[in-house]
Amino acid sequence: MSVTHSASVTSRAEALDTIAAVLPIDRRDKLAELLTDQDVETLRHLVNAGMGDNTLRAPTSDLAYLEAWSLAATGSALPWPAAEALLLKFVAHHLWDPQRRENDPEHGMPADVEDVLRFRGFLRSLGPHAPDTVRRRLANWSTLTKWRGLDGAFTSPALKSAIRLAVRAVPQPRRRKSAKAVTGEVLARLLATCRSDSLRDVRDRAILMVAFASGGRRRSEVAGLRREQLTVEAPVTGEDDIPLPSLTIHLGRTKNSGASQDEVVYLTGRPVDALNAWLTAAKVDGGSVFRAIDRWGNVSRRALDPKAVNDIVKRRVAEAGLEPGEFSAHGLRSGYLTEAANRGIPLPEAMEQSRHRSVQQASSYYNNATRRSGRAARML
């Protein structure tokens, strides 16, 4: 690596550090090598413009993937704007027919491109990409192009036709992010695996209880939670006039909120006790709430990666004797609404805590719970 190139990479790494507080970025050095100076400037501009953390995380991840794919597929960095032929190549590399590939090795993503992406950690799936993933990456590619003041061929009839034909050739059933909801009964089994006083058990118990009780928070919101977002409230009177600890979580701008809206949810009772136990045990008095723990029991100063939250859920599912492939961190979100429906909590009240904006989406969990236990499902 030349001295000039090394200095440029170092400069980009330092620039990425300036936005790390708003956009947690793992593999900083790898991204610094991959992204161009203009890429980093675009990301820094979006942070300064006030784009929400969760909203910004997706285009950043997709931009890194697109740059890696372009280098592997063409030998060059991603061009701005991209030609229509490159967009069509992207579709052909990611939406392909597994059966046709058995007879035609040239169909789909070339083996050398796949090997590079897999070696660098950008490609994990063994088959074609999900159509929604391809559409999202193209949409973010288009948005990033517009932010640079350029036009692209993203609305061309040829591109739309290519996607439509590719999806039609390889139909895939639509699946929920988590096949099964983590309802109260399932959650109890997961919490039973966190019964010791070890740091890992104390942390995971707090993560599960806070994520569920705060309305089924997304894994990115759990991973990005900071001590400064928590406000202690006056105790709430519970059953038998016993005071219960209470606190407010200021989520700030979320995926579903407006640009200047501060989303707020509440925790009361046992989840607050679990969270306080972790904060005390890990000596977290500021910064990231949930952090990694190394093999020697040392607590990191950096926030957990959102993927780590999903890994924790799956590990606890396995320890509880359940099938990890049937659950994910999103199951805490769907599970919250499902459990609310099972307990007869009105939908508007549950949505105030989950912060769902779509009544149609939230009510689907209620409808499923009602139908499963209703008379129409018990005709015999």
VOMAR-42677 format. One record per residue (C-alpha): x, y, z; residue in one letter. Coordinates in steps of 0.5 Angstrom, whole numbers, plus 500, padded with zeros to 3 digits. Layout:
VOMAR-42677
XYZA
...
This chain:
VOMAR-42677
500500500M
503507498S
504512503V
499517499T
494511500H
495510507S
494517509A
488517505S
485511509V
487514515T
484521514S
477517512R
478513518A
478519522E
472522518A
468516520L
470517527D
467524527T
460521525I
461514530A
457517536A
451518531V
452512527L
455506530P
460503525I
464497526D
469495522R
471502521R
478501518D
475496513K
470501511L
475507510A
479502505E
473501501L
469508501L
471513497T
473520500D
466523497Q
462517500D
465519507V
463526505E
456524503T
455521510L
458526514R
453531510H
447527512L
449526519V
449534519N
443534516A
439531522G
438524518M
436519524G
440514526D
436508524N
435511517T
442513516L
444506517R
441502511A
444507506P
451506509T
451499509S
448498502D
453503500L
459499503A
456493499Y
455496493L
462499493E
465492494A
461489489W
463494484S
470493485L
469485485A
465485479A
468491475T
475492478G
473499479S
470503484A
462505484L
461510478P
457516479W
452516476P
452509474A
450507467A
444503466E
448497464A
451496471L
445497474L
442491470L
449487471K
447488479F
440485478V
443479474A
448478479H
443478485H
437475482L
438468479W
435462478D
438456482P
435451478Q
438454472R
445455475R
446447476E
446447468N
449453467D
455455471P
455462468E
448464470H
448469476G
454472480M
460469477P
464465482A
470469482D
466475484V
462471489E
469469492D
471476493V
465478497L
464472501R
472473503F
471480505R
465478509G
460482505F
456476502L
453471507R
447468503S
448461499L
443463494G
440469490P
438475494H
431476496A
428481491P
426486497D
434486499T
435488491V
430493491R
432496497R
439497495R
437500488L
433505492A
439507496N
443507490W
438512487S
438516493T
445517494L
446519487T
441524487K
444527494W
450528489R
446532485G
446527479L
441523475D
441515474G
437510470A
434507476F
427508473T
429506466S
424501463P
429496462A
431495469L
424495472K
423489467S
429486469A
427486476I
420484474R
422478470L
427475475A
422475481V
417472477R
422466475A
424465482V
418466486P
419466494Q
414466499P
414472503R
416471510R
416475517R
422477520K
421472525S
417466524A
415466531K
413471536A
417472543V
410472547T
410472554G
411465555E
417464551V
420470554L
419467561A
423461558R
429465555L
429469562L
430463565A
436462562T
439468565C
438466572R
445467575S
449473577D
454473572S
455479568L
453476561R
446473564D
445480568V
446484561R
442479557D
436479562R
436487562A
436486554I
430482553L
426485558M
427492556V
427490549A
420487550F
417491555A
419498552S
414496546G
418491542G
424495541R
428494534R
435491535R
438497532S
434501538E
437497543V
444496541A
444504540G
441506547L
445511551R
445512558R
443519557E
436517554Q
434514560L
430519565T
428516572V
421518574E
417518580A
415511582P
408508580V
403505585T
402498583G
398492586E
397492594D
399499593D
407497592I
411503589P
414500582L
420504579P
419507573S
423511568L
422514561T
426512555I
427518550H
428514543L
429521539G
428520532R
426513530T
424510523K
417512524N
417519527S
417525524G
424529523A
423533530S
419528534Q
422525540D
419519541E
418517548V
416510551V
416508559Y
419502563L
415500570T
417495575G
421489573R
424491567P
427497571V
430493576D
433489571A
436495567L
439498574N
442491576A
446491569W
448499570L
450498577T
454491575A
457494569A
458501572K
455504566V
454511568D
454514561G
455513554G
452506551S
448502555V
449495552F
456493551R
460487549A
463483554I
470479553D
472472555R
475475561W
469478563G
471485561N
466490559V
467494553S
466501552R
463501545R
456499544A
453492542L
452491534D
445490532P
447484530K
449482537A
442483540V
440478535N
445473536D
443474544I
436472542V
438466538K
443464543R
438464549R
432461545V
437455544A
439455551E
431454553A
431448548G
427452543L
429452535E
433458534P
431458526G
424460529E
426466532F
430473532S
430479535A
424482531H
420476535G
420481541L
417486537R
412482534S
411478541G
410485545Y
403486540L
401479540T
402478548E
398485548A
392482544A
392476548N
391480555R
386484552G
390491552I
387496547P
390496540L
391504541P
394503548E
399498545A
401502539M
403508544E
408504547Q
410500541S
410506537R
407503530H
404508526R
401503521S
394501524V
394496519Q
401493521Q
400493528A
392490528S
395484524S
398481530Y
391482534Y
387479528N
392473528N
391472536A
383473536T
382468530R
387463533R
383463539S
376465536G
370461535R
371460527A
378456529A
374452533R
368449529M
370442531L
